[in-house]
Amino acid sequence: MSGRIVTILLMGALCAGSPPLARGDSTGTAPASEPAATAAGAAQAAPTATKSKDTKKSKSKSKGKEKSMTAAGTMPVKPAIAPAHVEVQHILIGFAGSVPGKSITRTKEEAQKLAHEILDKARKGANFDTLVAKYTDDSPPGIYKMAGEGVPPQIGEFGRGQMVPAFGNVGFAISPGNIDIAEYDPSASPFGWHIIKRLR
């Protein structure tokens, strides 16, 4: 009789859904209380995952902004059609002895460094007229009109061959609004570095 009582008690415990049966269920289905906990755990985990993705996105966006610190349209873009006439403004950065009639004391290395610093400022949107007034070793405003090779110059224009080669090489190779540099070269750019902005 005591065996029957034990059996009845065990059967009652099993039918009541005791925890050992739920955890040891061989069907592989989770007890009713576990999905809620799993869902809550997933909900708590999701914001963390989303946050890390958002953080990565915002970091990559800020990196993109750091890389792209140039003003719109200032980077060199080749014109779709070779221009017959251009108008450019330039900043000449010379060094000791490079510009006749100018008493420039900076070394060639100092001139190169300064020229690239000015180029960087100009591409970041600094006022080009202000940069010309402050830095050029030419006469401000430093605006020149040029006619292309084989094109008769109009009034107030220079023929491309009348200018140092690097000046025309850059001026005709960029689109209006673009800014580029003609590096110092003893034959192509003997006066120093020219930071050139194409106006039209």
VEXRODO-76965 format. One record per residue: residue number from 0; residue in three letters; y negated, x negated, z negated of N, C-alpha, C in turn. Coordinates in pm, 1 decimal, padded with zeros to 6 digits. Atoms other than C-alpha are relative to their C-alpha. Layout:
BEGIN
n, res, n_c2, n_c1, n_c3, ca_c2, ca_c1, ca_c3, c_c2, c_c1, c_c3
NUM, ala, Y, X, Z, Y, X, Z, Y, X, Z
...
This chain:
BEGIN
n, res, n_c2, n_c1, n_c3, ca_c2, ca_c1, ca_c3, c_c2, c_c1, c_c3
0, met, 00117.2, -00082.2, 00000.0, 00000.0, 00000.0, 00000.0, -00124.2, -00087.1, 00000.0
1, ser, 00115.4, 00088.1, 00003.1, -00235.3, -00284.6, -00077.1, -00023.3, -00059.2, 00137.1
2, gly, 00013.2, 00051.1, -00136.3, -00165.4, -00413.2, 00276.6, -00076.5, 00097.7, 00086.5
3, arg, 00070.1, -00102.6, -00077.5, -00284.8, -00084.9, 00422.0, -00147.3, 00002.4, -00036.2
4, ile, 00140.7, -00001.8, 00045.3, -00605.0, -00099.2, 00214.2, -00074.9, -00117.5, 00062.3
5, val, 00064.4, 00118.7, -00059.1, -00679.4, -00450.4, 00336.2, -00021.9, 00023.7, 00148.2
6, thr, 00012.1, -00026.7, -00143.4, -00615.7, -00344.6, 00696.0, -00112.0, 00098.5, 00026.6
7, ile, 00104.8, -00100.6, -00016.0, -00841.1, -00041.5, 00659.0, -00137.2, -00063.1, -00023.5
8, leu, 00127.9, 00065.8, 00028.1, -01116.5, -00255.5, 00507.2, -00040.3, -00091.9, 00115.5
9, leu, 00029.5, 00090.1, -00112.5, -01090.8, -00512.0, 00788.6, -00040.7, 00080.0, 00123.4
10, met, 00031.4, -00084.6, -00115.9, -01091.1, -00237.9, 01053.5, -00138.4, 00060.4, -00016.3
11, gly, 00132.5, -00057.6, 00027.7, -01395.0, -00080.0, 00888.4, -00109.4, -00102.0, 00023.0
12, ala, 00099.9, 00105.6, -00017.2, -01578.3, -00410.5, 00885.0, -00018.2, -00031.1, 00148.1
13, leu, 00009.3, 00029.4, -00141.5, -01495.6, -00473.8, 01247.8, -00071.7, 00111.1, 00075.5
14, cys, 00062.3, -00113.1, -00067.0, -01601.0, -00128.1, 01359.7, -00147.1, 00011.7, -00035.6
15, ala, 00139.1, -00007.9, 00043.4, -01927.3, -00155.2, 01166.8, -00086.5, -00101.9, 00074.0
16, gly, 00075.5, 00098.8, -00078.3, -02029.5, -00443.1, 01401.9, -00045.6, -00115.6, -00083.7
17, ser, 00036.4, 00113.3, 00084.2, -02021.7, -00726.6, 01157.4, -00039.5, -00117.7, 00086.4
18, pro, 00048.1, 00114.5, -00075.8, -02193.6, -01046.6, 01270.6, 00111.4, -00087.1, 00057.0
19, pro, -00100.3, 00085.0, -00060.9, -01871.1, -01245.9, 01318.0, 00052.2, 00054.3, 00131.8
20, leu, -00050.2, -00057.8, -00123.7, -01752.3, -01001.2, 01585.8, -00102.3, -00016.1, 00110.9
21, ala, 00103.7, 00007.6, -00101.9, -02084.4, -01000.6, 01767.9, -00010.3, -00142.0, 00055.1
22, arg, 00013.8, 00138.5, -00045.1, -02104.1, -01381.3, 01783.4, 00126.7, -00050.3, 00065.6
23, gly, -00126.3, 00047.6, -00055.3, -01740.1, -01423.5, 01862.4, 00049.2, 00087.7, 00112.4
24, asp, -00039.5, -00091.3, -00106.3, -01734.3, -01157.6, 02135.1, 00046.9, -00079.6, 00120.8
25, ser, -00058.2, 00077.1, -00109.7, -01510.2, -01285.7, 02411.9, -00048.2, 00047.5, 00135.5
26, thr, 00045.7, -00050.0, -00129.4, -01678.4, -01078.3, 02681.9, -00115.3, -00084.0, 00055.9
27, gly, 00109.6, 00084.6, -00044.7, -01968.7, -01325.6, 02696.8, -00132.6, 00072.8, 00002.2
28, thr, 00127.8, -00071.0, 00002.8, -02231.9, -01055.1, 02659.6, -00067.6, -00025.4, -00132.1
29, ala, 00075.8, 00027.0, 00122.4, -02504.3, -01119.0, 02410.7, -00018.1, 00127.9, -00076.8
30, pro, 00025.0, -00118.4, 00080.5, -02548.8, -00880.7, 02121.7, -00138.1, 00056.4, 00028.6
31, ala, 00124.9, -00069.7, -00029.6, -02830.1, -00630.1, 02146.9, -00120.0, -00067.1, -00064.1
32, ser, 00114.3, 00060.9, 00067.7, -03047.5, -00820.0, 01900.6, -00042.5, -00130.8, 00067.5
33, glu, 00032.9, 00129.6, -00059.6, -03035.2, -01148.9, 02099.8, -00091.1, 00009.1, 00121.6
34, pro, 00089.9, -00002.4, -00114.2, -03201.8, -01039.1, 02425.1, -00145.8, 00008.5, -00041.3
35, ala, 00138.6, -00011.5, 00045.1, -03516.5, -00943.2, 02236.6, -00049.3, -00135.6, -00046.6
36, ala, 00040.1, 00131.4, 00048.7, -03521.4, -01281.1, 02067.3, -00015.9, -00095.1, 00117.5
37, thr, 00008.0, 00086.3, -00116.5, -03454.8, -01454.2, 02399.1, -00126.3, 00030.9, 00078.5
38, ala, 00120.4, -00038.4, -00072.9, -03731.6, -01256.7, 02568.1, -00124.5, -00049.5, -00072.8
39, ala, 00115.4, 00046.5, 00078.1, -03972.2, -01339.9, 02285.4, -00013.3, -00151.0, 00013.1
40, gly, 00002.6, 00146.0, -00013.8, -03872.2, -01705.1, 02307.0, -00050.7, -00040.3, 00138.2
41, ala, 00044.4, 00031.1, -00135.4, -03924.0, -01700.3, 02681.9, -00149.0, 00026.5, 00012.9
42, ala, 00142.8, -00032.6, -00006.0, -04262.3, -01533.2, 02638.9, -00081.4, -00108.2, -00067.4
43, gln, 00071.9, 00107.0, 00068.2, -04362.6, -01802.1, 02392.2, 00004.4, -00128.4, 00081.9
44, ala, -00012.5, 00122.3, -00079.1, -04233.6, -02076.0, 02621.5, -00083.9, 00008.5, 00126.6
45, ala, 00071.9, -00014.4, -00125.8, -04402.8, -01933.5, 02931.7, -00144.0, -00047.6, -00007.8
46, pro, 00137.3, 00048.1, 00002.1, -04762.9, -01990.7, 02819.4, -00008.0, -00152.8, -00003.2
47, thr, 00000.7, 00146.2, 00006.4, -04677.9, -02352.5, 02741.8, 00021.8, -00057.0, 00139.1
48, ala, -00027.7, 00049.4, -00134.9, -04531.4, -02403.1, 03088.6, -00119.3, 00026.2, 00090.4
49, thr, 00115.3, -00033.6, -00081.8, -04822.1, -02222.8, 03252.4, -00116.7, -00089.4, -00034.9
50, lys, 00111.9, 00082.6, 00043.6, -05070.4, -02418.4, 03045.8, 00012.3, -00140.6, 00056.5
51, ser, -00015.9, 00135.9, -00050.8, -04920.3, -02750.3, 03150.9, -00023.2, -00002.8, 00150.1
52, lys, 00026.5, -00005.0, -00142.8, -04928.7, -02641.5, 03516.5, -00149.7, 00010.8, 00025.0
53, asp, 00144.1, -00015.5, -00015.2, -05289.3, -02527.1, 03478.9, -00071.9, -00129.9, -00031.0
54, thr, 00061.2, 00127.2, 00036.2, -05376.5, -02854.6, 03308.5, 00015.9, -00098.2, 00113.8
55, lys, -00022.7, 00090.2, -00112.6, -05216.2, -03046.0, 03593.5, -00090.3, 00036.8, 00116.1
56, lys, 00085.4, -00043.6, -00109.2, -05405.5, -02832.6, 03845.5, -00143.7, -00040.5, -00025.9
57, ser, 00139.2, 00032.6, 00028.9, -05737.3, -02882.1, 03668.6, -00022.7, -00149.9, 00005.3
58, lys, 00013.8, 00145.2, -00009.5, -05674.0, -03255.5, 03640.7, -00006.2, -00042.1, 00145.4
59, ser, 00000.9, 00039.7, -00140.8, -05593.4, -03276.7, 04011.3, -00128.7, 00045.8, 00065.7
60, lys, 00127.3, -00044.4, -00055.6, -05904.4, -03070.8, 04090.6, -00110.6, -00096.1, -00039.7
61, ser, 00105.9, 00090.3, 00042.5, -06122.1, -03298.6, 03883.0, 00015.4, -00135.3, 00067.3
62, lys, -00019.5, 00125.4, -00072.0, -05963.9, -03602.3, 04046.3, -00055.4, 00013.4, 00140.3
63, gly, 00051.0, -00023.9, -00133.9, -06046.2, -03449.8, 04382.7, -00151.2, -00006.2, 00003.3
64, lys, 00145.6, 00003.3, 00006.9, -06407.5, -03404.1, 04275.2, -00049.2, -00142.6, -00016.7
65, glu, 00041.0, 00137.8, 00019.8, -06425.7, -03764.8, 04159.5, 00009.0, -00077.0, 00130.0
66, lys, -00017.1, 00070.4, -00125.3, -06297.1, -03884.8, 04493.5, -00104.0, 00045.3, 00101.5
67, ser, 00089.9, -00056.1, -00098.3, -06521.6, -03655.5, 04692.9, -00139.5, 00015.7, -00057.2
68, met, 00134.0, -00004.1, 00057.1, -06858.7, -03746.4, 04549.6, -00106.3, -00018.2, 00107.4
69, thr, 00097.7, 00016.8, -00105.1, -07029.9, -03760.0, 04889.2, -00065.3, 00133.4, 00032.3
70, ala, 00070.4, -00120.4, -00040.9, -07291.7, -03512.2, 05003.2, 00057.4, 00047.5, 00132.8
71, ala, -00056.9, -00057.6, -00121.9, -07178.6, -03277.6, 05277.4, -00065.9, -00059.1, 00123.7
72, gly, 00048.4, 00046.3, -00128.9, -07210.1, -03423.4, 05625.4, -00047.1, -00143.7, 00006.5
73, thr, 00052.0, 00136.8, -00001.8, -07299.2, -03779.0, 05524.1, 00100.9, -00102.8, 00049.0
74, met, -00101.5, 00095.6, -00045.0, -06968.3, -03946.7, 05610.7, 00001.4, -00007.0, 00152.7
75, pro, 00004.5, 00016.3, -00144.9, -06944.0, -04087.4, 05964.2, 00100.9, 00086.2, 00073.9
76, val, -00084.8, -00079.9, -00088.5, -06808.7, -03847.5, 06223.2, -00046.8, -00029.7, 00142.0
77, lys, 00033.3, 00032.8, -00138.1, -06795.5, -03946.6, 06588.7, -00048.3, 00126.1, 00071.1
78, pro, 00047.7, -00118.5, -00073.3, -07001.2, -03711.0, 06809.0, 00103.2, 00046.7, 00102.8
79, ala, -00093.9, -00055.4, -00097.3, -06796.9, -03479.0, 07030.8, -00035.4, -00048.0, 00140.8
80, ile, 00048.9, 00047.6, -00129.7, -07010.3, -03584.9, 07329.1, -00092.1, -00117.9, -00027.3
81, ala, 00085.2, 00118.1, 00019.7, -07170.3, -03929.1, 07356.3, -00146.0, 00038.6, 00025.7
82, pro, 00139.7, -00039.8, -00016.9, -07543.8, -03876.0, 07301.6, -00074.6, -00092.8, 00096.9
83, ala, 00084.4, 00079.5, -00089.0, -07797.6, -03992.3, 07560.8, -00119.3, -00055.6, -00076.8
84, his, 00115.3, 00039.1, 00080.7, -08075.5, -04012.8, 07300.1, 00034.1, 00023.4, -00147.0
85, val, -00015.9, -00019.5, 00144.8, -08069.2, -04058.3, 06922.6, -00129.7, -00035.9, -00070.6
86, glu, 00108.9, 00038.5, 00090.1, -08320.6, -04074.8, 06643.7, 00065.2, -00037.0, -00131.8
87, val, -00061.8, 00048.1, 00123.2, -08222.1, -04279.1, 06341.3, -00106.0, -00049.5, -00096.9
88, gln, 00082.0, 00059.7, 00105.8, -08371.4, -04390.1, 06013.4, 00086.3, -00104.1, -00067.5
89, his, -00084.4, 00104.2, 00057.0, -08258.7, -04712.4, 05857.8, -00067.7, -00070.6, -00116.6
90, ile, 00043.3, 00086.0, 00109.8, -08284.7, -04931.9, 05553.0, 00056.9, -00137.5, 00033.4
91, leu, -00043.6, 00136.5, -00027.5, -08271.5, -05302.1, 05630.0, 00005.6, -00076.9, -00130.6
92, ile, -00015.9, 00086.7, 00116.8, -08135.5, -05524.8, 05355.1, 00028.6, -00140.2, 00050.8
93, gly, -00012.7, 00137.9, -00044.9, -08196.7, -05886.2, 05441.8, 00025.7, -00094.3, -00115.7
94, phe, -00018.8, 00103.9, 00101.7, -08144.6, -06211.1, 05257.0, -00092.8, -00115.5, 00036.1
95, ala, 00094.0, 00111.3, -00019.0, -08341.2, -06534.9, 05227.3, 00013.7, -00060.1, 00139.4
96, gly, 00003.8, 00058.6, -00132.9, -08441.9, -06648.7, 05575.4, 00048.5, 00089.0, 00112.8
97, ser, -00057.0, -00083.5, -00106.5, -08287.6, -06354.8, 05766.9, -00104.6, 00084.1, 00073.6
98, val, 00101.7, -00084.3, -00062.0, -08604.3, -06152.8, 05837.1, -00128.5, -00081.2, 00015.2
99, pro, 00121.3, 00079.2, -00021.2, -08892.9, -06345.0, 05998.4, -00123.7, 00068.3, -00060.9
100, gly, 00123.2, -00050.5, 00059.8, -09221.4, -06305.8, 05809.9, 00018.3, 00067.8, -00135.5
101, lys, -00025.5, -00063.5, 00130.6, -09055.1, -06165.8, 05493.4, 00046.3, -00106.5, -00098.8
102, ser, -00041.5, 00096.9, 00102.6, -09023.1, -06365.3, 05173.0, 00106.8, 00063.4, -00089.6
103, ile, -00113.4, -00059.4, 00072.1, -08683.2, -06235.6, 05064.1, 00070.8, -00112.6, -00074.9
104, thr, -00062.2, 00105.0, 00082.1, -08522.5, -06430.6, 04780.0, 00147.8, 00023.5, -00028.7
105, arg, -00140.8, -00027.7, 00033.9, -08180.8, -06258.8, 04746.6, 00094.1, -00079.6, 00089.3
106, thr, -00102.7, 00071.7, -00076.6, -07867.9, -06439.7, 04858.4, 00070.7, 00097.3, 00093.7
107, lys, -00078.1, -00082.8, -00092.0, -07639.3, -06312.2, 05132.9, 00095.6, 00090.7, -00077.7
108, glu, -00094.5, -00078.1, 00081.9, -07386.0, -06198.4, 04870.4, -00073.1, 00111.6, -00074.9
109, glu, 00079.2, -00102.4, 00070.3, -07656.9, -06015.5, 04672.2, -00043.9, 00108.6, 00097.3
110, ala, 00042.1, -00096.6, -00101.5, -07778.9, -05848.9, 04991.7, 00114.9, 00093.7, 00037.2
111, gln, -00116.5, -00082.4, -00034.1, -07429.5, -05728.8, 05081.3, 00030.0, 00100.2, -00110.2
112, lys, -00027.4, -00088.9, 00114.2, -07373.6, -05585.7, 04734.0, -00105.0, 00111.5, -00007.9
113, leu, 00108.5, -00098.9, 00006.4, -07714.2, -05412.1, 04733.0, 00012.1, 00100.3, 00113.9
114, ala, -00012.4, -00089.3, -00115.6, -07660.3, -05270.0, 05081.5, 00108.2, 00105.1, -00022.9
115, his, -00108.6, -00096.2, 00023.7, -07330.6, -05109.0, 04980.1, -00031.3, 00093.0, -00116.6
116, glu, 00044.7, -00088.7, 00108.3, -07483.1, -04973.2, 04657.8, -00093.6, 00107.2, 00054.7
117, ile, 00093.3, -00096.4, -00061.0, -07760.0, -04809.9, 04862.1, 00075.5, 00098.0, 00088.3
118, leu, -00083.3, -00087.8, -00083.0, -07505.0, -04673.5, 05110.7, 00068.0, 00105.7, -00086.8
119, asp, -00067.0, -00091.9, 00092.1, -07316.7, -04518.1, 04819.2, -00097.4, 00105.3, -00052.4
120, lys, 00102.0, -00095.0, 00049.1, -07635.8, -04360.4, 04679.1, -00037.1, 00099.5, 00109.0
121, ala, 00038.0, -00087.5, -00111.2, -07729.7, -04224.0, 05020.7, 00109.0, 00102.5, 00029.0
122, arg, -00110.9, -00092.3, -00027.5, -07385.4, -04072.9, 05073.4, 00020.6, 00100.1, -00111.8
123, lys, -00010.3, -00094.4, 00111.8, -07402.9, -03910.0, 04731.0, -00116.3, 00097.7, -00001.8
124, gly, 00106.7, -00099.0, -00013.1, -07715.2, -03725.5, 04840.2, -00137.4, -00044.4, -00044.9
125, ala, 00134.1, 00047.7, 00037.3, -08005.4, -03944.7, 04723.4, -00093.3, 00018.8, 00119.4
126, asn, 00098.7, -00020.6, -00105.1, -08323.4, -03878.8, 04920.2, -00015.5, -00127.5, 00082.0
127, phe, -00001.4, 00119.3, -00084.9, -08308.6, -04115.3, 05216.1, -00140.1, -00059.4, 00014.3
128, asp, 00137.9, 00050.4, -00009.9, -08688.3, -04139.7, 05252.7, -00036.9, -00082.5, -00122.6
129, thr, 00027.9, 00072.1, 00124.6, -08711.2, -04248.4, 04888.4, 00071.8, -00134.2, -00001.1
130, leu, -00075.9, 00125.0, -00006.9, -08438.7, -04508.3, 04940.0, -00066.0, -00098.8, 00097.1
131, val, 00067.8, 00085.6, -00097.6, -08619.8, -04642.0, 05248.1, -00123.3, -00063.1, -00064.4
132, ala, 00123.7, 00048.9, 00060.6, -08949.0, -04669.8, 05060.1, 00026.9, -00104.8, -00107.2
133, lys, -00029.0, 00090.5, 00111.2, -08784.9, -04847.8, 04768.0, 00066.3, -00130.5, 00043.9
134, tyr, -00085.5, 00115.9, -00026.3, -08545.7, -05089.2, 04938.0, -00020.4, -00072.9, 00133.0
135, thr, -00007.9, 00062.0, -00132.6, -08610.0, -05159.7, 05306.4, -00080.8, -00129.0, 00011.9
136, asp, 00070.3, 00122.7, -00034.4, -08707.0, -05503.7, 05429.7, -00063.1, 00014.4, 00138.5
137, asp, 00070.1, -00035.8, -00121.6, -08841.4, -05331.7, 05742.6, -00123.1, 00079.8, -00043.9
138, ser, 00116.5, -00081.4, 00035.2, -09151.1, -05109.2, 05754.8, 00041.4, 00145.7, -00015.2
139, pro, -00029.5, -00142.7, 00013.4, -09111.5, -04756.4, 05611.8, -00081.8, 00078.7, 00103.1
140, pro, -00118.9, -00073.6, 00040.6, -09028.0, -04494.4, 05726.0, 00128.1, -00049.2, 00066.8
141, gly, -00120.8, 00055.4, -00060.8, -08786.5, -04699.2, 05941.2, 00066.9, 00092.2, 00098.3
142, ile, -00056.1, -00095.5, -00096.5, -08743.5, -04429.6, 06207.0, -00017.6, -00055.7, 00141.4
143, tyr, 00000.9, 00049.7, -00137.3, -08650.6, -04532.7, 06560.3, 00071.7, 00099.2, 00090.4
144, lys, -00064.8, -00081.8, -00102.9, -08566.2, -04339.5, 06875.7, 00055.8, -00096.0, 00103.4
145, met, -00064.5, 00086.6, -00098.9, -08322.9, -04493.3, 07121.8, 00060.4, 00082.4, 00112.9
146, ala, -00068.0, -00056.7, -00115.4, -08198.9, -04412.4, 07467.4, 00130.3, -00076.8, 00019.3
147, gly, -00130.4, 00062.6, -00020.0, -07835.4, -04481.6, 07547.1, 00000.3, -00095.7, 00118.0
148, glu, -00013.3, 00094.6, -00110.9, -07715.4, -04746.8, 07790.2, -00008.5, 00073.8, 00132.9
149, gly, 00015.1, -00060.5, -00131.6, -07822.9, -04664.5, 08144.7, -00086.5, 00124.4, 00001.7
150, val, 00086.0, -00117.8, 00007.5, -08052.7, -04384.2, 08023.8, -00144.5, -00048.9, -00011.7
151, pro, 00138.8, 00044.6, 00009.4, -08425.5, -04432.7, 08092.7, -00063.2, 00046.7, -00132.2
152, pro, 00064.4, -00039.6, 00126.4, -08615.1, -04438.8, 07759.9, -00117.2, 00094.9, 00023.5
153, gln, 00113.4, -00092.0, -00003.1, -08856.7, -04154.3, 07699.0, -00115.4, -00065.3, -00075.7
154, ile, 00115.9, 00054.1, 00070.9, -09203.0, -04210.1, 07553.5, 00034.3, -00010.4, -00148.6
155, gly, -00025.9, 00023.4, 00141.5, -09167.7, -04359.8, 07204.6, 00142.5, -00044.3, -00030.1
156, glu, -00139.0, 00042.4, 00018.6, -08804.1, -04462.1, 07258.6, 00017.7, -00146.5, 00038.4
157, phe, -00044.2, 00133.3, -00039.9, -08643.8, -04803.4, 07277.7, 00127.9, 00016.9, 00080.6
158, gly, -00129.1, 00004.8, -00066.5, -08367.5, -04878.1, 07519.5, 00100.7, -00059.5, -00097.0
159, arg, -00101.6, 00048.8, 00093.5, -08041.9, -04944.5, 07339.5, 00009.1, -00152.3, 00001.5
160, gly, -00007.3, 00144.5, -00012.4, -08043.3, -05302.4, 07467.0, -00118.1, -00072.9, -00061.7
161, gln, 00116.9, 00061.9, 00062.4, -08385.3, -05363.8, 07308.4, 00018.4, -00019.1, -00150.6
162, met, -00027.1, 00007.3, 00143.9, -08239.9, -05327.4, 06958.4, 00117.2, -00094.7, -00022.4
163, val, -00117.6, 00083.0, 00028.5, -07988.9, -05551.4, 06783.9, 00124.3, 00086.2, 00026.0
164, pro, -00116.8, -00079.6, -00039.8, -07641.1, -05443.3, 06904.4, 00056.7, 00089.6, -00110.2
165, ala, -00061.8, -00078.6, 00107.9, -07512.9, -05325.8, 06563.9, -00078.2, 00127.8, -00029.2
166, phe, 00084.9, -00115.8, 00025.8, -07808.1, -05087.5, 06526.8, 00038.0, 00115.7, 00092.5
167, gly, -00041.7, -00102.3, -00095.7, -07717.1, -04899.3, 06843.6, 00146.2, 00036.5, -00013.6
168, asn, -00143.3, -00027.3, 00015.3, -07344.2, -04934.6, 06782.4, 00023.9, 00105.6, -00106.4
169, val, -00015.0, -00099.7, 00106.5, -07377.9, -04736.2, 06459.7, -00074.6, 00127.8, 00036.3
170, gly, 00082.7, -00117.5, -00028.8, -07658.9, -04503.9, 06569.8, 00062.4, 00096.9, 00099.4
171, phe, -00060.1, -00085.9, -00102.1, -07469.1, -04374.2, 06873.9, 00142.2, 00043.3, -00035.9
172, ala, -00139.5, -00029.8, 00036.3, -07131.7, -04357.0, 06696.7, 00013.6, 00106.4, -00108.6
173, ile, -00006.6, -00100.4, 00106.8, -07224.0, -04105.0, 06425.4, -00074.0, 00126.9, 00042.1
174, ser, 00061.2, -00129.5, -00028.5, -07328.3, -03739.1, 06429.8, -00125.9, 00018.5, -00083.9
175, pro, 00121.7, -00025.2, 00078.4, -07663.5, -03603.0, 06306.9, 00032.6, 00030.8, -00146.9
176, gly, -00020.1, -00016.9, 00144.2, -07686.2, -03618.4, 05926.1, 00092.4, -00103.9, -00060.3
177, asn, -00094.3, 00101.2, 00049.4, -07417.7, -03888.0, 05899.5, -00072.6, -00128.8, -00036.0
178, ile, 00054.7, 00127.6, 00045.0, -07485.6, -04218.2, 05726.0, 00110.2, -00104.9, 00009.3
179, asp, -00097.1, 00108.5, -00009.5, -07311.7, -04546.9, 05802.6, -00073.5, -00132.9, -00015.4
180, ile, 00058.5, 00131.8, 00020.7, -07370.2, -04919.2, 05772.4, 00037.6, -00093.2, 00115.0
181, ala, -00026.0, 00108.7, -00093.1, -07404.9, -05200.6, 06022.5, 00005.8, -00125.3, -00085.2
182, glu, -00019.4, 00120.3, 00080.8, -07262.9, -05505.5, 05850.5, -00073.2, -00118.1, 00062.7
183, tyr, 00064.7, 00121.3, -00049.0, -07438.8, -05837.8, 05878.5, 00095.2, -00073.7, 00093.4
184, asp, -00074.5, 00080.2, -00096.4, -07324.3, -06035.4, 06179.5, -00103.9, -00088.6, 00068.9
185, pro, 00101.7, 00089.9, -00056.7, -07508.5, -06343.5, 06312.1, -00046.1, 00037.7, 00140.8
186, ser, 00042.0, -00037.0, -00135.4, -07508.8, -06208.9, 06669.6, -00029.3, 00149.1, 00014.4
187, ala, 00017.5, -00145.0, -00017.3, -07477.2, -05828.6, 06638.7, -00101.5, 00058.9, -00097.6
188, ser, 00093.2, -00051.0, 00101.3, -07686.5, -05778.4, 06322.3, -00057.9, -00117.9, -00078.3
189, pro, 00045.0, 00125.2, 00061.3, -07873.4, -06102.5, 06248.3, -00100.6, 00013.4, -00114.5
190, phe, 00102.1, -00015.0, 00104.1, -08139.0, -05957.2, 06015.0, 00058.2, 00038.6, -00135.6
191, gly, -00064.4, -00041.3, 00124.9, -07891.0, -05837.8, 05751.8, 00079.9, 00127.1, 00018.8
192, trp, -00075.0, -00125.3, 00000.1, -07734.4, -05502.2, 05668.4, -00094.3, 00114.9, 00030.6
193, his, 00078.4, -00119.3, -00033.2, -07864.0, -05177.0, 05818.8, 00075.9, 00123.0, -00049.6
194, ile, -00056.0, -00129.0, 00040.1, -07790.4, -04851.8, 05634.6, -00069.5, 00100.3, 00090.5
195, ile, 00056.8, -00082.1, -00108.0, -07839.2, -04600.8, 05914.2, 00038.1, 00146.7, -00017.9
196, lys, -00021.0, -00145.7, 00001.6, -07882.5, -04223.6, 05903.2, -00045.3, 00054.4, 00134.8
197, arg, 00040.2, -00061.7, -00128.2, -07879.7, -04034.5, 06229.3, -00072.3, 00129.7, -00030.1
198, leu, 00081.6, -00118.5, 00022.0, -08157.3, -03776.4, 06225.2, 00026.3, 00105.1, 00106.9
199, arg, -00031.8, -00093.1, -00110.0, -08092.3, -03622.7, 06567.4, 00064.5, -00075.8, 00114.9
